[in-house]
Amino acid sequence: MFYFSYRDRVNSAIAGGERTRQSDIAFRNQINPQWGVIGRWQHDIANRQRLDSLLGLEYGTCCWKMRLTAREWLKSSNTRGSTAEYDRGVFLQFILRGLGSFGDDGGRSLIEEITGFREKDHDNF
């Protein structure tokens, strides 16, 4: 799956009507029945800065799935002329099929955020 979006809008609530121009590119691809890759890149075109980037690898069997992702995201808003600050993280996620989950989404929000589709218990395993 490949996803691309472009956002171009003018914020009329701010004097002078500040313009927002952003792009978002994401993908999820199964290499074979067990292995898959995921990625996302968000960019602020108007301010010429990266907002969020993620690259990950998935491994799944009949009973569990594991995701290892590396992510870098904008920590502080970059005003013109200042340097952007980024946070970085490496995340490891285990999903046990059929045993339930803790929290509202059971760890599925990562895939939903990347692909825009809700991952179900019985799908994509």
C-alpha positions as a Markdown table, in Angstrom:
| # | Residue | x | y | z |
|---|---|---|---|---|
| 1 | Met | 0.0 | 0.0 | 0.0 |
| 2 | Phe | 1.2 | 3.5 | -0.9 |
| 3 | Tyr | -0.3 | 6.7 | 0.5 |
| 4 | Phe | 0.3 | 10.3 | -0.5 |
| 5 | Ser | -1.5 | 13.5 | 0.7 |
| 6 | Tyr | -0.9 | 17.2 | 0.2 |
| 7 | Arg | -2.4 | 19.9 | 2.4 |
| 8 | Asp | -2.6 | 23.5 | 1.4 |
| 9 | Arg | -4.7 | 25.9 | 3.5 |
| 10 | Val | -4.8 | 29.4 | 4.8 |
| 11 | Asn | -5.4 | 30.0 | 8.5 |
| 12 | Ser | -7.8 | 32.9 | 8.6 |
| 13 | Ala | -7.7 | 33.1 | 12.4 |
| 14 | Ile | -4.1 | 34.5 | 12.3 |
| 15 | Ala | -3.6 | 38.1 | 11.0 |
| 16 | Gly | -2.1 | 37.9 | 7.5 |
| 17 | Gly | -3.5 | 34.5 | 6.9 |
| 18 | Glu | -0.6 | 32.2 | 7.5 |
| 19 | Arg | -0.4 | 29.5 | 4.9 |
| 20 | Thr | 0.2 | 25.8 | 5.7 |
| 21 | Arg | 1.6 | 23.5 | 3.0 |
| 22 | Gln | 2.5 | 20.0 | 4.0 |
| 23 | Ser | 3.0 | 16.6 | 2.3 |
| 24 | Asp | 2.6 | 13.2 | 3.8 |
| 25 | Ile | 4.0 | 10.0 | 2.2 |
| 26 | Ala | 3.5 | 6.5 | 3.8 |
| 27 | Phe | 3.8 | 2.9 | 2.7 |
| 28 | Arg | 3.3 | -0.6 | 4.0 |
| 29 | Asn | 4.5 | -3.6 | 2.0 |
| 30 | Gln | 4.6 | -7.3 | 2.7 |
| 31 | Ile | 7.9 | -8.7 | 1.5 |
| 32 | Asn | 6.7 | -12.3 | 2.1 |
| 33 | Pro | 4.0 | -13.9 | 4.3 |
| 34 | Gln | 6.0 | -13.3 | 7.5 |
| 35 | Trp | 8.0 | -10.1 | 6.8 |
| 36 | Gly | 6.9 | -6.5 | 6.0 |
| 37 | Val | 8.2 | -3.0 | 6.0 |
| 38 | Ile | 6.4 | 0.3 | 6.9 |
| 39 | Gly | 7.4 | 3.9 | 6.5 |
| 40 | Arg | 6.2 | 7.5 | 6.7 |
| 41 | Trp | 7.6 | 10.9 | 5.9 |
| 42 | Gln | 5.8 | 14.2 | 6.6 |
| 43 | His | 7.3 | 17.5 | 5.4 |
| 44 | Asp | 6.3 | 21.1 | 5.9 |
| 45 | Ile | 6.9 | 22.6 | 2.5 |
| 46 | Ala | 6.3 | 26.3 | 3.5 |
| 47 | Asn | 9.0 | 26.1 | 6.3 |
| 48 | Arg | 11.2 | 23.6 | 4.5 |
| 49 | Gln | 11.5 | 21.2 | 7.4 |
| 50 | Arg | 10.7 | 17.5 | 8.1 |
| 51 | Leu | 7.9 | 17.0 | 10.6 |
| 52 | Asp | 8.0 | 13.3 | 11.1 |
| 53 | Ser | 9.8 | 10.3 | 9.6 |
| 54 | Leu | 9.5 | 6.6 | 10.5 |
| 55 | Leu | 10.9 | 3.4 | 9.1 |
| 56 | Gly | 10.1 | -0.1 | 10.4 |
| 57 | Leu | 10.2 | -3.8 | 10.0 |
| 58 | Glu | 7.5 | -6.3 | 10.9 |
| 59 | Tyr | 7.6 | -10.0 | 11.5 |
| 60 | Gly | 4.4 | -12.0 | 12.1 |
| 61 | Thr | 3.4 | -15.6 | 12.6 |
| 62 | Cys | 0.0 | -17.2 | 13.3 |
| 63 | Cys | 0.1 | -16.3 | 17.0 |
| 64 | Trp | 2.1 | -13.1 | 17.3 |
| 65 | Lys | 3.6 | -10.1 | 15.5 |
| 66 | Met | 6.6 | -7.9 | 16.3 |
| 67 | Arg | 7.4 | -4.4 | 14.9 |
| 68 | Leu | 10.7 | -2.6 | 15.2 |
| 69 | Thr | 10.5 | 1.0 | 14.2 |
| 70 | Ala | 12.8 | 4.0 | 14.2 |
| 71 | Arg | 11.2 | 7.4 | 14.3 |
| 72 | Glu | 12.3 | 11.0 | 14.3 |
| 73 | Trp | 9.7 | 13.8 | 14.9 |
| 74 | Leu | 9.7 | 17.6 | 15.3 |
| 75 | Lys | 10.0 | 18.4 | 19.0 |
| 76 | Ser | 9.6 | 22.2 | 18.9 |
| 77 | Ser | 7.9 | 24.4 | 16.4 |
| 78 | Asn | 10.4 | 26.0 | 14.1 |
| 79 | Thr | 9.9 | 29.7 | 13.6 |
| 80 | Arg | 11.7 | 31.3 | 10.6 |
| 81 | Gly | 15.4 | 31.7 | 11.3 |
| 82 | Ser | 15.6 | 29.3 | 14.3 |
| 83 | Thr | 16.9 | 25.7 | 14.3 |
| 84 | Ala | 14.4 | 22.9 | 14.5 |
| 85 | Glu | 14.7 | 20.4 | 17.4 |
| 86 | Tyr | 13.9 | 16.8 | 16.8 |
| 87 | Asp | 13.3 | 13.9 | 19.1 |
| 88 | Arg | 14.3 | 10.3 | 18.1 |
| 89 | Gly | 13.2 | 6.9 | 19.3 |
| 90 | Val | 13.4 | 3.2 | 18.5 |
| 91 | Phe | 10.3 | 1.3 | 19.4 |
| 92 | Leu | 9.7 | -2.4 | 19.7 |
| 93 | Gln | 6.1 | -3.6 | 19.8 |
| 94 | Phe | 4.8 | -7.2 | 20.4 |
| 95 | Ile | 1.2 | -8.1 | 19.5 |
| 96 | Leu | -0.1 | -11.4 | 20.9 |
| 97 | Arg | -3.0 | -12.7 | 18.8 |
| 98 | Gly | -6.1 | -13.8 | 20.6 |
| 99 | Leu | -5.0 | -12.9 | 24.2 |
| 100 | Gly | -6.6 | -9.4 | 24.3 |
| 101 | Ser | -4.9 | -6.1 | 24.8 |
| 102 | Phe | -4.4 | -3.2 | 27.3 |
| 103 | Gly | -5.7 | 0.3 | 26.4 |
| 104 | Asp | -8.1 | 1.5 | 23.8 |
| 105 | Asp | -6.3 | 0.4 | 20.7 |
| 106 | Gly | -4.1 | -2.5 | 21.7 |
| 107 | Gly | -1.1 | -0.9 | 20.0 |
| 108 | Arg | -2.8 | -0.6 | 16.6 |
| 109 | Ser | -2.7 | 3.2 | 16.4 |
| 110 | Leu | 0.8 | 3.1 | 14.9 |
| 111 | Ile | -0.4 | 1.3 | 11.8 |
| 112 | Glu | -3.7 | 3.3 | 11.6 |
| 113 | Glu | -1.6 | 6.5 | 11.7 |
| 114 | Ile | 0.6 | 5.3 | 8.9 |
| 115 | Thr | -1.9 | 3.7 | 6.6 |
| 116 | Gly | -5.2 | 5.4 | 7.6 |
| 117 | Phe | -6.8 | 1.9 | 8.0 |
| 118 | Arg | -7.7 | 0.3 | 11.3 |
| 119 | Glu | -5.9 | -3.0 | 11.8 |
| 120 | Lys | -8.3 | -5.7 | 13.2 |
| 121 | Asp | -7.4 | -8.7 | 15.4 |
| 122 | His | -7.9 | -11.2 | 12.7 |
| 123 | Asp | -6.5 | -9.1 | 9.7 |
| 124 | Asn | -2.9 | -8.8 | 8.6 |
| 125 | Phe | -1.5 | -11.5 | 10.8 |
